Amino acid sequence: MSNLKITLKHGIVNRTPKQRATVQTLGLRKIGQTVVREDTPANRGLVQAVRHLVTVEEVD
């Protein structure tokens, strides 16, 4: 399976508690931090919920 490279591009200050929890679940803490997660429907759903805060790239 492929992986997703997820980068936090905006801060989570003044965001809803649900959005903050989603970003933390993805493993992101600071602006510019990048994590690589497996491309699963669950991870796709998390990314979709905060798509305005992150950038996503597919990597092998």
PyMOL Python script that loads the backbone (N, CA, C, O; Angstrom):
from pymol import cmd

cmd.read_pdbstr("""\
ATOM      1  N   MET A   1       0.832  -1.191   0.000  1.00  0.00           N
ATOM      2  CA  MET A   1       0.000   0.000   0.000  1.00  0.00           C
ATOM      3  C   MET A   1       0.870   1.245   0.000  1.00  0.00           C
ATOM      4  O   MET A   1       2.027   1.218   0.419  1.00  0.00           O
ATOM      5  N   SER A   2       0.297   2.320  -0.471  1.00  0.00           N
ATOM      6  CA  SER A   2       1.020   3.583  -0.457  1.00  0.00           C
ATOM      7  C   SER A   2       0.827   4.275   0.885  1.00  0.00           C
ATOM      8  O   SER A   2       0.015   3.860   1.712  1.00  0.00           O
ATOM      9  N   ASN A   3       1.583   5.321   1.072  1.00  0.00           N
ATOM     10  CA  ASN A   3       1.518   6.094   2.304  1.00  0.00           C
ATOM     11  C   ASN A   3       1.110   7.524   1.998  1.00  0.00           C
ATOM     12  O   ASN A   3       1.191   7.974   0.855  1.00  0.00           O
ATOM     13  N   LEU A   4       0.673   8.229   3.022  1.00  0.00           N
ATOM     14  CA  LEU A   4       0.327   9.638   2.906  1.00  0.00           C
ATOM     15  C   LEU A   4       1.333  10.454   3.702  1.00  0.00           C
ATOM     16  O   LEU A   4       1.606  10.149   4.863  1.00  0.00           O
ATOM     17  N   LYS A   5       1.879  11.480   3.086  1.00  0.00           N
ATOM     18  CA  LYS A   5       2.760  12.419   3.767  1.00  0.00           C
ATOM     19  C   LYS A   5       1.906  13.635   4.115  1.00  0.00           C
ATOM     20  O   LYS A   5       1.465  14.367   3.229  1.00  0.00           O
ATOM     21  N   ILE A   6       1.678  13.845   5.408  1.00  0.00           N
ATOM     22  CA  ILE A   6       0.761  14.877   5.875  1.00  0.00           C
ATOM     23  C   ILE A   6       1.563  15.957   6.591  1.00  0.00           C
ATOM     24  O   ILE A   6       2.333  15.656   7.503  1.00  0.00           O
ATOM     25  N   THR A   7       1.388  17.216   6.185  1.00  0.00           N
ATOM     26  CA  THR A   7       2.109  18.339   6.766  1.00  0.00           C
ATOM     27  C   THR A   7       1.113  19.355   7.305  1.00  0.00           C
ATOM     28  O   THR A   7       0.165  19.730   6.615  1.00  0.00           O
ATOM     29  N   LEU A   8       1.329  19.795   8.531  1.00  0.00           N
ATOM     30  CA  LEU A   8       0.477  20.827   9.134  1.00  0.00           C
ATOM     31  C   LEU A   8       0.920  22.179   8.610  1.00  0.00           C
ATOM     32  O   LEU A   8       2.068  22.572   8.820  1.00  0.00           O
ATOM     33  N   LYS A   9       0.025  22.909   7.924  1.00  0.00           N
ATOM     34  CA  LYS A   9       0.397  24.190   7.333  1.00  0.00           C
ATOM     35  C   LYS A   9      -0.212  25.378   8.070  1.00  0.00           C
ATOM     36  O   LYS A   9       0.227  26.511   7.868  1.00  0.00           O
ATOM     37  N   HIS A  10      -1.205  25.148   8.914  1.00  0.00           N
ATOM     38  CA  HIS A  10      -1.810  26.213   9.717  1.00  0.00           C
ATOM     39  C   HIS A  10      -1.895  25.754  11.164  1.00  0.00           C
ATOM     40  O   HIS A  10      -2.011  24.560  11.441  1.00  0.00           O
ATOM     41  N   GLY A  11      -1.835  26.709  12.084  1.00  0.00           N
ATOM     42  CA  GLY A  11      -1.906  26.374  13.502  1.00  0.00           C
ATOM     43  C   GLY A  11      -3.304  25.970  13.917  1.00  0.00           C
ATOM     44  O   GLY A  11      -4.268  26.156  13.175  1.00  0.00           O
ATOM     45  N   ILE A  12      -3.400  25.408  15.127  1.00  0.00           N
ATOM     46  CA  ILE A  12      -4.701  24.936  15.604  1.00  0.00           C
ATOM     47  C   ILE A  12      -5.303  25.858  16.666  1.00  0.00           C
ATOM     48  O   ILE A  12      -6.318  25.527  17.279  1.00  0.00           O
ATOM     49  N   VAL A  13      -4.670  27.019  16.882  1.00  0.00           N
ATOM     50  CA  VAL A  13      -5.236  28.003  17.791  1.00  0.00           C
ATOM     51  C   VAL A  13      -6.526  28.536  17.180  1.00  0.00           C
ATOM     52  O   VAL A  13      -6.589  28.753  15.970  1.00  0.00           O
ATOM     53  N   ASN A  14      -7.534  28.744  17.980  1.00  0.00           N
ATOM     54  CA  ASN A  14      -8.848  29.236  17.549  1.00  0.00           C
ATOM     55  C   ASN A  14      -9.576  28.255  16.638  1.00  0.00           C
ATOM     56  O   ASN A  14     -10.415  28.665  15.837  1.00  0.00           O
ATOM     57  N   ARG A  15      -9.274  26.987  16.748  1.00  0.00           N
ATOM     58  CA  ARG A  15     -10.009  25.946  16.022  1.00  0.00           C
ATOM     59  C   ARG A  15     -10.920  25.225  17.002  1.00  0.00           C
ATOM     60  O   ARG A  15     -10.742  25.331  18.216  1.00  0.00           O
ATOM     61  N   THR A  16     -11.884  24.502  16.483  1.00  0.00           N
ATOM     62  CA  THR A  16     -12.811  23.787  17.356  1.00  0.00           C
ATOM     63  C   THR A  16     -12.081  22.642  18.060  1.00  0.00           C
ATOM     64  O   THR A  16     -11.085  22.137  17.542  1.00  0.00           O
ATOM     65  N   PRO A  17     -12.557  22.233  19.218  1.00  0.00           N
ATOM     66  CA  PRO A  17     -11.924  21.109  19.914  1.00  0.00           C
ATOM     67  C   PRO A  17     -11.866  19.838  19.068  1.00  0.00           C
ATOM     68  O   PRO A  17     -10.914  19.065  19.177  1.00  0.00           O
ATOM     69  N   LYS A  18     -12.861  19.621  18.238  1.00  0.00           N
ATOM     70  CA  LYS A  18     -12.863  18.441  17.372  1.00  0.00           C
ATOM     71  C   LYS A  18     -11.728  18.508  16.347  1.00  0.00           C
ATOM     72  O   LYS A  18     -11.068  17.501  16.089  1.00  0.00           O
ATOM     73  N   GLN A  19     -11.498  19.684  15.762  1.00  0.00           N
ATOM     74  CA  GLN A  19     -10.409  19.832  14.806  1.00  0.00           C
ATOM     75  C   GLN A  19      -9.057  19.679  15.490  1.00  0.00           C
ATOM     76  O   GLN A  19      -8.153  19.059  14.931  1.00  0.00           O
ATOM     77  N   ARG A  20      -8.905  20.227  16.677  1.00  0.00           N
ATOM     78  CA  ARG A  20      -7.657  20.078  17.436  1.00  0.00           C
ATOM     79  C   ARG A  20      -7.378  18.616  17.728  1.00  0.00           C
ATOM     80  O   ARG A  20      -6.248  18.153  17.575  1.00  0.00           O
ATOM     81  N   ALA A  21      -8.398  17.892  18.145  1.00  0.00           N
ATOM     82  CA  ALA A  21      -8.229  16.474  18.465  1.00  0.00           C
ATOM     83  C   ALA A  21      -7.867  15.674  17.210  1.00  0.00           C
ATOM     84  O   ALA A  21      -7.061  14.746  17.282  1.00  0.00           O
ATOM     85  N   THR A  22      -8.446  16.021  16.078  1.00  0.00           N
ATOM     86  CA  THR A  22      -8.146  15.317  14.832  1.00  0.00           C
ATOM     87  C   THR A  22      -6.693  15.532  14.425  1.00  0.00           C
ATOM     88  O   THR A  22      -6.017  14.587  14.019  1.00  0.00           O
ATOM     89  N   VAL A  23      -6.208  16.766  14.531  1.00  0.00           N
ATOM     90  CA  VAL A  23      -4.812  17.057  14.188  1.00  0.00           C
ATOM     91  C   VAL A  23      -3.871  16.306  15.129  1.00  0.00           C
ATOM     92  O   VAL A  23      -2.850  15.776  14.691  1.00  0.00           O
ATOM     93  N   GLN A  24      -4.205  16.258  16.407  1.00  0.00           N
ATOM     94  CA  GLN A  24      -3.368  15.541  17.366  1.00  0.00           C
ATOM     95  C   GLN A  24      -3.408  14.039  17.107  1.00  0.00           C
ATOM     96  O   GLN A  24      -2.398  13.359  17.288  1.00  0.00           O
ATOM     97  N   THR A  25      -4.547  13.513  16.690  1.00  0.00           N
ATOM     98  CA  THR A  25      -4.663  12.094  16.361  1.00  0.00           C
ATOM     99  C   THR A  25      -3.776  11.726  15.173  1.00  0.00           C
ATOM    100  O   THR A  25      -3.229  10.625  15.113  1.00  0.00           O
ATOM    101  N   LEU A  26      -3.643  12.646  14.245  1.00  0.00           N
ATOM    102  CA  LEU A  26      -2.758  12.421  13.107  1.00  0.00           C
ATOM    103  C   LEU A  26      -1.291  12.458  13.524  1.00  0.00           C
ATOM    104  O   LEU A  26      -0.425  12.036  12.757  1.00  0.00           O
ATOM    105  N   GLY A  27      -0.999  12.951  14.710  1.00  0.00           N
ATOM    106  CA  GLY A  27       0.370  12.993  15.207  1.00  0.00           C
ATOM    107  C   GLY A  27       1.072  14.303  14.926  1.00  0.00           C
ATOM    108  O   GLY A  27       2.301  14.365  14.959  1.00  0.00           O
ATOM    109  N   LEU A  28       0.316  15.351  14.651  1.00  0.00           N
ATOM    110  CA  LEU A  28       0.890  16.649  14.336  1.00  0.00           C
ATOM    111  C   LEU A  28       0.795  17.583  15.532  1.00  0.00           C
ATOM    112  O   LEU A  28      -0.232  17.630  16.209  1.00  0.00           O
ATOM    113  N   ARG A  29       1.869  18.330  15.792  1.00  0.00           N
ATOM    114  CA  ARG A  29       1.889  19.238  16.920  1.00  0.00           C
ATOM    115  C   ARG A  29       2.267  20.666  16.532  1.00  0.00           C
ATOM    116  O   ARG A  29       1.705  21.621  17.067  1.00  0.00           O
ATOM    117  N   LYS A  30       3.216  20.818  15.605  1.00  0.00           N
ATOM    118  CA  LYS A  30       3.728  22.136  15.251  1.00  0.00           C
ATOM    119  C   LYS A  30       3.514  22.420  13.767  1.00  0.00           C
ATOM    120  O   LYS A  30       3.439  21.499  12.953  1.00  0.00           O
ATOM    121  N   ILE A  31       3.417  23.704  13.424  1.00  0.00           N
ATOM    122  CA  ILE A  31       3.299  24.102  12.032  1.00  0.00           C
ATOM    123  C   ILE A  31       4.557  23.664  11.298  1.00  0.00           C
ATOM    124  O   ILE A  31       5.672  23.886  11.770  1.00  0.00           O
ATOM    125  N   GLY A  32       4.373  23.049  10.156  1.00  0.00           N
ATOM    126  CA  GLY A  32       5.494  22.578   9.356  1.00  0.00           C
ATOM    127  C   GLY A  32       5.906  21.151   9.654  1.00  0.00           C
ATOM    128  O   GLY A  32       6.722  20.581   8.930  1.00  0.00           O
ATOM    129  N   GLN A  33       5.358  20.564  10.705  1.00  0.00           N
ATOM    130  CA  GLN A  33       5.696  19.176  11.043  1.00  0.00           C
ATOM    131  C   GLN A  33       5.053  18.233  10.030  1.00  0.00           C
ATOM    132  O   GLN A  33       3.928  18.456   9.581  1.00  0.00           O
ATOM    133  N   THR A  34       5.780  17.186   9.683  1.00  0.00           N
ATOM    134  CA  THR A  34       5.309  16.213   8.695  1.00  0.00           C
ATOM    135  C   THR A  34       5.312  14.821   9.297  1.00  0.00           C
ATOM    136  O   THR A  34       6.245  14.444  10.006  1.00  0.00           O
ATOM    137  N   VAL A  35       4.267  14.060   9.013  1.00  0.00           N
ATOM    138  CA  VAL A  35       4.198  12.659   9.412  1.00  0.00           C
ATOM    139  C   VAL A  35       3.836  11.830   8.186  1.00  0.00           C
ATOM    140  O   VAL A  35       3.211  12.327   7.249  1.00  0.00           O
ATOM    141  N   VAL A  36       4.233  10.569   8.205  1.00  0.00           N
ATOM    142  CA  VAL A  36       3.875   9.647   7.130  1.00  0.00           C
ATOM    143  C   VAL A  36       2.963   8.587   7.734  1.00  0.00           C
ATOM    144  O   VAL A  36       3.349   7.873   8.660  1.00  0.00           O
ATOM    145  N   ARG A  37       1.762   8.495   7.204  1.00  0.00           N
ATOM    146  CA  ARG A  37       0.771   7.546   7.698  1.00  0.00           C
ATOM    147  C   ARG A  37       0.351   6.634   6.558  1.00  0.00           C
ATOM    148  O   ARG A  37       0.441   7.001   5.386  1.00  0.00           O
ATOM    149  N   GLU A  38      -0.110   5.439   6.917  1.00  0.00           N
ATOM    150  CA  GLU A  38      -0.598   4.491   5.922  1.00  0.00           C
ATOM    151  C   GLU A  38      -1.874   5.019   5.283  1.00  0.00           C
ATOM    152  O   GLU A  38      -2.699   5.645   5.950  1.00  0.00           O
ATOM    153  N   ASP A  39      -2.031   4.767   4.002  1.00  0.00           N
ATOM    154  CA  ASP A  39      -3.202   5.239   3.266  1.00  0.00           C
ATOM    155  C   ASP A  39      -4.367   4.281   3.500  1.00  0.00           C
ATOM    156  O   ASP A  39      -4.547   3.308   2.766  1.00  0.00           O
ATOM    157  N   THR A  40      -5.150   4.571   4.530  1.00  0.00           N
ATOM    158  CA  THR A  40      -6.324   3.773   4.865  1.00  0.00           C
ATOM    159  C   THR A  40      -7.555   4.671   4.832  1.00  0.00           C
ATOM    160  O   THR A  40      -7.418   5.893   4.891  1.00  0.00           O
ATOM    161  N   PRO A  41      -8.743   4.103   4.738  1.00  0.00           N
ATOM    162  CA  PRO A  41      -9.953   4.932   4.772  1.00  0.00           C
ATOM    163  C   PRO A  41     -10.070   5.759   6.062  1.00  0.00           C
ATOM    164  O   PRO A  41     -10.567   6.885   6.036  1.00  0.00           O
ATOM    165  N   ALA A  42      -9.620   5.206   7.167  1.00  0.00           N
ATOM    166  CA  ALA A  42      -9.687   5.941   8.439  1.00  0.00           C
ATOM    167  C   ALA A  42      -8.798   7.187   8.398  1.00  0.00           C
ATOM    168  O   ALA A  42      -9.219   8.272   8.799  1.00  0.00           O
ATOM    169  N   ASN A  43      -7.574   7.021   7.912  1.00  0.00           N
ATOM    170  CA  ASN A  43      -6.667   8.166   7.826  1.00  0.00           C
ATOM    171  C   ASN A  43      -7.144   9.171   6.792  1.00  0.00           C
ATOM    172  O   ASN A  43      -6.987  10.378   6.980  1.00  0.00           O
ATOM    173  N   ARG A  44      -7.722   8.687   5.706  1.00  0.00           N
ATOM    174  CA  ARG A  44      -8.293   9.596   4.701  1.00  0.00           C
ATOM    175  C   ARG A  44      -9.422  10.430   5.304  1.00  0.00           C
ATOM    176  O   ARG A  44      -9.552  11.615   4.995  1.00  0.00           O
ATOM    177  N   GLY A  45     -10.233   9.818   6.158  1.00  0.00           N
ATOM    178  CA  GLY A  45     -11.314  10.541   6.815  1.00  0.00           C
ATOM    179  C   GLY A  45     -10.799  11.608   7.762  1.00  0.00           C
ATOM    180  O   GLY A  45     -11.352  12.707   7.823  1.00  0.00           O
ATOM    181  N   LEU A  46      -9.734  11.290   8.507  1.00  0.00           N
ATOM    182  CA  LEU A  46      -9.134  12.285   9.405  1.00  0.00           C
ATOM    183  C   LEU A  46      -8.596  13.469   8.608  1.00  0.00           C
ATOM    184  O   LEU A  46      -8.796  14.624   8.983  1.00  0.00           O
ATOM    185  N   VAL A  47      -7.920  13.173   7.517  1.00  0.00           N
ATOM    186  CA  VAL A  47      -7.368  14.241   6.683  1.00  0.00           C
ATOM    187  C   VAL A  47      -8.498  15.082   6.090  1.00  0.00           C
ATOM    188  O   VAL A  47      -8.388  16.307   6.026  1.00  0.00           O
ATOM    189  N   GLN A  48      -9.564  14.447   5.664  1.00  0.00           N
ATOM    190  CA  GLN A  48     -10.697  15.166   5.074  1.00  0.00           C
ATOM    191  C   GLN A  48     -11.317  16.141   6.070  1.00  0.00           C
ATOM    192  O   GLN A  48     -11.780  17.214   5.683  1.00  0.00           O
ATOM    193  N   ALA A  49     -11.329  15.774   7.353  1.00  0.00           N
ATOM    194  CA  ALA A  49     -11.937  16.622   8.380  1.00  0.00           C
ATOM    195  C   ALA A  49     -11.142  17.896   8.618  1.00  0.00           C
ATOM    196  O   ALA A  49     -11.703  18.911   9.032  1.00  0.00           O
ATOM    197  N   VAL A  50      -9.835  17.851   8.358  1.00  0.00           N
ATOM    198  CA  VAL A  50      -8.993  19.037   8.588  1.00  0.00           C
ATOM    199  C   VAL A  50      -8.228  19.411   7.315  1.00  0.00           C
ATOM    200  O   VAL A  50      -7.089  19.874   7.388  1.00  0.00           O
ATOM    201  N   ARG A  51      -8.838  19.216   6.175  1.00  0.00           N
ATOM    202  CA  ARG A  51      -8.170  19.442   4.893  1.00  0.00           C
ATOM    203  C   ARG A  51      -7.730  20.890   4.706  1.00  0.00           C
ATOM    204  O   ARG A  51      -6.816  21.152   3.924  1.00  0.00           O
ATOM    205  N   HIS A  52      -8.357  21.833   5.402  1.00  0.00           N
ATOM    206  CA  HIS A  52      -7.980  23.239   5.289  1.00  0.00           C
ATOM    207  C   HIS A  52      -6.755  23.572   6.146  1.00  0.00           C
ATOM    208  O   HIS A  52      -6.212  24.671   6.034  1.00  0.00           O
ATOM    209  N   LEU A  53      -6.318  22.651   6.990  1.00  0.00           N
ATOM    210  CA  LEU A  53      -5.170  22.880   7.864  1.00  0.00           C
ATOM    211  C   LEU A  53      -3.925  22.122   7.431  1.00  0.00           C
ATOM    212  O   LEU A  53      -2.829  22.437   7.896  1.00  0.00           O
ATOM    213  N   VAL A  54      -4.059  21.138   6.559  1.00  0.00           N
ATOM    214  CA  VAL A  54      -2.935  20.275   6.203  1.00  0.00           C
ATOM    215  C   VAL A  54      -2.766  20.197   4.681  1.00  0.00           C
ATOM    216  O   VAL A  54      -3.671  20.513   3.908  1.00  0.00           O
ATOM    217  N   THR A  55      -1.562  19.761   4.292  1.00  0.00           N
ATOM    218  CA  THR A  55      -1.329  19.386   2.901  1.00  0.00           C
ATOM    219  C   THR A  55      -0.997  17.907   2.873  1.00  0.00           C
ATOM    220  O   THR A  55      -0.377  17.388   3.802  1.00  0.00           O
ATOM    221  N   VAL A  56      -1.407  17.226   1.811  1.00  0.00           N
ATOM    222  CA  VAL A  56      -1.247  15.776   1.722  1.00  0.00           C
ATOM    223  C   VAL A  56      -0.600  15.420   0.389  1.00  0.00           C
ATOM    224  O   VAL A  56      -0.971  15.939  -0.664  1.00  0.00           O
ATOM    225  N   GLU A  57       0.386  14.513   0.465  1.00  0.00           N
ATOM    226  CA  GLU A  57       1.027  13.978  -0.727  1.00  0.00           C
ATOM    227  C   GLU A  57       1.041  12.464  -0.600  1.00  0.00           C
ATOM    228  O   GLU A  57       1.175  11.924   0.499  1.00  0.00           O
ATOM    229  N   GLU A  58       0.904  11.790  -1.718  1.00  0.00           N
ATOM    230  CA  GLU A  58       1.024  10.327  -1.719  1.00  0.00           C
ATOM    231  C   GLU A  58       2.470   9.966  -1.978  1.00  0.00           C
ATOM    232  O   GLU A  58       3.083  10.481  -2.913  1.00  0.00           O
ATOM    233  N   VAL A  59       3.027   9.077  -1.148  1.00  0.00           N
ATOM    234  CA  VAL A  59       4.396   8.607  -1.314  1.00  0.00           C
ATOM    235  C   VAL A  59       4.403   7.085  -1.285  1.00  0.00           C
ATOM    236  O   VAL A  59       3.495   6.454  -0.744  1.00  0.00           O
ATOM    237  N   ASP A  60       5.431   6.517  -1.870  1.00  0.00           N
ATOM    238  CA  ASP A  60       5.550   5.049  -1.889  1.00  0.00           C
ATOM    239  C   ASP A  60       6.509   4.572  -0.840  1.00  0.00           C
ATOM    240  O   ASP A  60       6.734   3.369  -0.709  1.00  0.00           O
TER     241      ASP A  60
END
""", "prot")
cmd.dss("prot")
cmd.show_as("cartoon", "prot")
cmd.util.cbc("prot")
cmd.orient("prot")
